[in-house]
Amino acid sequence: MKVQATVVFKLQAGSLSEAGGVLDDVLERAREHDDVDIGQIMVTTPPGATPVTLPAVSTGAYPPGVPHPG
């Protein structure tokens, strides 16, 4: 059986760089599980905060025939 879930993480960080590091760590732990796929990531600022525009985040998946650069 397959189940799709939406999970919301709330974190506080002193900078976007620090927040990115925390998010990278969480995603790396999720990738360690063979039965978990990361399909989409949306990063937003809280209501009332100064909006921040971020580029799209790669899930690490590459289309067939495209080699992974690492």
Secondary structure as GFF3:
##gff-version 3
##sequence-region A 1 70
A	DSSP	alpha_helix	16	31	.	.	.	ID=ss1
###
